[in-house]
Amino acid sequence: MCPQCHSRNLKLEGTEKKTEVELPPTPKPKATEYVQAIYGCEDCGAEVRATLPDGREPSEWGPLLRTEVVLGKVLDRLPYRKLRARLLRLGGKRLWMSTATLQGIVWRASERLAAEEEAIVRRLRASPWVHVDESIFRVAAKRWWLWVFVTETDVHFVIRPSRSRAVVHEVLGTDFQGKIVCDGWSAYLGWVLQRCWAHLLREGKEGAEKSPEARQLYGRLCALYHQLTRGLEKASLRERARRLRKGERALRGMLGRFGESEEEAVRHVVTYLRNGFSWWLTFLSHPKMDATNNRAERSLREVIVIRKIIGTLRKEEGANALTRLLSVLGTWALQGEDVPTRLASKLSRPS
């Protein structure tokens, strides 16, 4: 019927395709009852229980459901009460779980990934360079530190009560021969460094808002950074060496030009520049190394959101479980893996 005149005298003039996307009906949870044979060893008296055909012990919650719990808690950053509500929405009362049950699922999943975490640490220790950063994270209402160690293919988090170099030694080992891309924190002294240009330019920008002379210094820093990094991924080794010499001359020139300034804003930036003088240009000698520590800062950002949501972790065990899961799931994502499928596979295997 014509919506304008209500006529039924219609003539087909053509067709067009339209697509509508819809979710499938929510599947009901499937409960499977197993009869488990229990044997007694006649030699030593030990109890021996039969396993499922795939070699694992039957558990109250299946691996796909446990995967949903872990991903909801870690990747979706859901508090346990909201995670419980989500499961009830998916499967009704059959999926009701207490906070202790949900926490137990998350912690046991973390234990199953211990070998994956150890493999990540081994690869970090063998890497030619590692991005490292740290931020405050409270455990039992006390100030601890969240650390991240990241490369192109691996990320590793730890939460420790210390911000000292002991944490770097713990993760990378005392004989680490690679380079560290970092900010200016003293814990990294003793290794070959690449200081973060994003931090330097941030300091310069803050100074530029306070005085014309500091604005001039900031302009020179920005111009030099763009000259050194523009098209660098395609630059030959000779071109990199040329930029290295140019960068050294330019930085010395800035220290000479602004080093005697009496303006506080300028002196602050000059001190920051001078303290890291040996480490601003390391990236030019190592193809594919970044001039900034943005990779580590991006990795921290997601975990800082968790910190803002929960405020504090109650126990060190919870901190260790969280960081292991963040490390392994984050590494799989960096490597292009299907994270839910990979996790479900791990949780399906015999412990």
N, C-alpha and C positions, 0 to 999 in steps of 0.2 A: 504494500500500500504506500502511495506517495505521502510523505509526511506533510507536504505543503497543501495539496488539494484533496487528499484522501482518495484519489482515483486508484483503481486497480488495473488500469490499462497501461501496463509496464512492458518495456522492450529491453532485453538484455543487450548492453553495449560493451561489455568487457568484464574482466575479473582482475583482482589484485590479491597478492598474498600478504597476510598479516600473521605475526608470530606472537603467541602468548606463552609466557613462561610460568609454570606453576610448580609448587612443591608437591611431592608425592605424599599420600597419607602417612602420618607418623606410624612407623611400625610398632607393634606391641612387643614388649620384651619376651624372649623365649626362655623358659626355664626347662633345663634338662636334668633329669634325675639319674644318677649313676649308682650302681651297686658295686661297691669297692670291696674286693676280697682282701682279707687280713690274715696273714700267715704268721706263725711263730716258728722261729728257727730252733730245731731240735738239738742243735749243737751248742749254741751260745745263749739261746733264750730271747734273742732280739725279735722285735715286731717288724714285719715286712708287709708293706701295703702295696697293692697293685696300682699301676699307673694307667693313664689313658693311652690309646694307641699312639699318640704323638709323643709320649714319654713324660708328660707333665702330670702333676697331681691335680685332681679336680678341686676347684675353689668355689667359694660362694658367688663370686662375680667373675664373669668371663673376660678375656683379654680385650675385646672390643669395647666393652663397657668401661673397663679400667683405663683404656686409652682415652675415652671421652672425658673421664674424670681428670686425668693428668693434663690433657690439653686445655680443658676449661680452667683449671687452677693456674697453670703456668703461662700458657700463651694468651688466653683470654683474660687473665688477671682477675678471675672471679673470687670474691670471698666465699668461704664455705657455705654460708647461708644462701647466697645467690646460686651457687653451684647445685645445692640441694633442690632449689626451686626449679632450676633448669631441668634436672633429671626427672622431677615429678611431672613437669610439662611434657617431657618426651615419653615417659613410660608409666605414669600414674603411680599409685601407692606401692606397686611392686618394686619400684626403684628408690623408695625412701631409704636414706642412709643418714646415720648420725654423723656429727662432726668428727668424732673419733674414727669412725669407719672411713670417711673420706680422707682424713689425714693419713690413716694407715695405708690406704691404697697408694697415695702419692709417695709416701716414704719408701714403701716396698718397691715401687717402680724405680725410684732413685737407686736403690740397692742393686737392682737388676742391670743398671747401666754403668756400674763401677768400672768394668773393663773398657767400655767405650771412653770414659773419662781418662783413664790411664793412657789410652792410645792418643788422645788429643794432646796430653802433656808431652808425650814422647815426640810428637810431630812439632810442637812448639819449640822444644829444646833443639831440634835439628834445623829449624828455620833460619834463613840468613838474616831476617829481622822480624821483630815483633812490636806491635803497637801496644802500649800499656797506659792505663789511666786508673784513677781511683776516685771514690766519692764516699761521703758519709752514709752509713747504714746502721740503724740501731738494732741491737740484739738485747733482749731483756731490759729495754729502756736505757741501755748504756751505749756510748758512742763506739761503734766499730767502723770498719772500712770495707767497702765493696771494691774489689780489684777486678779489672778485665785485662786479659791478654789475648790479642787477636791478630790473625793474619788473613790472607785472602780466603783461606779455606777452613780455618779453625777459630773457635772462640772459646775461651775458658774463663769462668768467673770463680772467685773465692771471696768469702767474707771472713775477715780476720780482725782481732782487736788492735792490730798494729798497722801503722802506715810506713814502717821502716823498710830498709832494703832486705831484711830477713824474709819478707814475703816474696820478693823478686827471686832470692836464692831458692826458696822453697819450690817455686813453680818452675823457674827456668834452669835451676841447678847452679852450683857455685862455679862451674867451668863453662858456662854459656859463652860461646864465641861469636854470636850474632850481634846485630845492632838493635838498639831500642829507640823507637819513635815515641816521644813523650813530651810532657810539659817541663817546667823548670824545677820540679821537686827534687830535693837533694838525694832521695833514696836511689836515684838512677845513676848517680856519679860512680865512675869506675868502669862503665861500659862505653863503647863507642855509641854516640847518640845522634839522633836527628831531632833537634828541637822544633817544636810545632810553630809554624809560621802563622797559623790562625790565632794563637795566643799572642804572638808578637804584634800582629796587626790590630788585635783587640786592644792591647795596651796603648798602641799608637793612636787609635781612634778615640779612646777615653781622654788621652792627653790633648788631642786636637780640639776638643770641645772647651779647653781651658785657656789656650793661648795661641796667638798667631804663629809664633815660632814652632810650637809643637805641631801645629797644623802643617807647617812646611815639612817637618821631619816625617810626619805621617804620609804626606804625599809622595815623598821620595821612597819610603818603604813600600808603598803600594805599587809604584811604578817599577821598582826593582823586582818585586815578587812576580809581577806579570811578565816582565822581560825574561826572567829565569825559567818560568814554568810554561810559557806559551809554546804549544806544539812540542813539548819535551818528549812525549811518547814516541815521536818519530825521529828525534835528534840522534845523530851519530855520536860515537864516543869522542871524536874530535870536537864536535859542536858542544858536547857536555863539558869538556875540558875548557873550552873557550868561555863558556858561561860561568864556570867555576872561578876562573881568573877575574872575570868581570865582576862577579859578585863579591869577591874578596876586596877588590879595589873600591867598589861602591860602599861596602860596609865600613871599611877603614876611613873613607872620605866622610861618611856621616859622623863617625866618632870624632874625627878631627874638626868637623864643622860645628857640631853641636855639643861636643864633650865638655866645653868650658862654660856652657850656658848657666845662668844663675836662676833660671825659671824652674820651679819645682816640677811642673808637668813634663818639661823636656828632660830634666835630670833623671826622673823616674824611668822614662823610656830608654834613655841612653844606658842607664845601669842595667836594665833588663837585656838590652842588646849586647852590652859588653860582657856580661856574665855568661852568655851563651855563645860568644863569638866563634869558638872552635866548632860549633855544632849546627850552625844555621844552613850550611851548604852540603852536608853529607849526602843528601839525596842525589846530587849531581854526579856523584861517583858510583852510584848504584842504580842501574836501570830498574824501573818499576817501583822503586821506593817512593812513598809519598812525602811531600814537603810539610804536610800537616798531620795532626793526630786525629783528624775527623773520624777515621774509621773506628777508633776506640771510643770516642765520644758518642757516636751514633749507637754503638753497642750498649753503652751505659744508659742511654736515654730510656729505653724500654723498661729497664729494671728500676730506674728511678721513679717511673710511674707506679710500679708495684709498691715502692717505698712510701709514696704519697698516699696510696690507698690504705695500706695496712698500718703505717706508722712505725711499728716495731715488730721484729720477730721475737717470739717468746723464748726459744731455746736454740742453742748452738746446733743441735741435731737438725732442727728445721732449716737453719741457714745452710747447712751442708747439703741437705736434700734439695733445697731450692736451687742452689748454685750448680749442682751436678746436672739437674734437669735442664736448666737454662743453657749450660755448656753443651750438652749433647744435642738437644733439640735445635739450638742455634747453629751448631756445626753442621748438622744435617741440612738445615735450610741454606747455609752458605754454599754447600756442595751440590745444591739443586735436587736434593732427595725429596721424596714425598713423605713428609714428616709423620702424618697419622699412620700411613701404611707401615713405615719402618718401625715406629714405636709398637704398633700392634703385633708385628712380627717378633720383636724382642720379648714382649710380654707373653707371647704364646709358647715360647720355648721352655723346655724343662729348666728349672733353676739349678 
